[in-house]
Amino acid sequence: MKKNIIIANWKCNPETQEEAKRLFEEIKNGIENSNTEVIICPPVIFLTAVSFKESGIKIGGQDCFWENKGAFTGQISPSMLKDAGCEYVIIGHSERRKIGETDEEINKKLKVALNAGLKPILCVGEGSEEREKNQAHDTVKKQLENALSNIESVIKNSDSFIIAYEPVWAIGSGNPCSFEEAEDMSIFIQKTARELLGVSPVRKIIVIYGGSVDESNAKDYITKSKMEGLLVGGASINSEKFIKIINSI
Ligand code: PEP
């Protein structure tokens, strides 16, 4: 049976290692759903504090640099994430784009992450102005074209590639995307990414949704919008809510 992917993006939370450990353990102990692949992306400083091994939960980074080592103060590289046990890494989150991350940088990060053996979770999504001007599809298309530019040779060994549709206006706003809009964008992203990647051997493009997901709407994004998973921010640092989301799928 196909497993839905549920990703927790803890962002810059919690404040201490003790809280991170407790949150992880609470989530681990609450999961009753074996139809989901749960991936937790804590702040990098907590990666080794959470006992993910043999927990059934996978871990990921929230970002990475585009070189694996060198004189780059403050950066965390894909090979470091891999060494810390990460299988996944979020790339191109809108909160990073907002502080200046460019499509060109996202493309470089994707290539190095793939080469290091990580599975990227590429985030795309339009802002509110673009949605109002009916430019959502053009924006997402451009983000995909730039992110996936010349990526065929590095992506060729991957059996799947995850793209998260995260409309910027829906993130952390309590104003989630409608199920119809999400379904429309899921189909559009599948089609566009497939065209861009051509007949590359990537067997599967997995489109997931993120933006004000909670326990009341999670299941409908899977059943009504045909999303293959969810990227959860705010609700993922509340173990009770996050467990309900996982167990509702
Ligand atoms: C996110 O951070 O990717 C996100 C979707 O946040 P939230 O669930 O809080 O909207």
Boltz pocket constraint, residues with backbone or C-beta under 6 A from the ligand:
constraints:
  - pocket:
      binder: B
      contacts: [[A, 9], [A, 166], [A, 170], [A, 171], [A, 172], [A, 173], [A, 210], [A, 211], [A, 212], [A, 213], [A, 231], [A, 232], [A, 233], [A, 234], [A, 235]]
      max_distance: 6.0
